[in-house]
């Protein structure tokens, strides 16, 4: 799929994704892989599907809102004073550009993102 056209629906939970290993410098534990599938762009904002398999990895975030479709994870925030977030199906989360996070995925996590 090259994009999501107006008036078209996809099953976000079943959409096929192609996983890749994370860069070694981002992996804290395990051998997590990730997959991203952009669906469309609206006024310069990308909407897509992202998935990570079990393991722990670090990231530097962009401005994003996401909804978890499946799986479970804990998101820790480095040096921000924010408490860890436990996320699962139905969780809606906002991340801000520059946040340093550590994702500990215990069940393959799939989310719809708006970034």
Secondary structure, 3 states (H helix, E strand, C coil): CCCCCCCCCCCCCCCCCCCEECCHHHEEECCCEEEEEEEEEECCEEEEEEEECCEEEEEECCCEEEEEEEEEEEEEECCCCCCCEEECCCCEEEECCCCEEEEEEEEEEEEEEEC
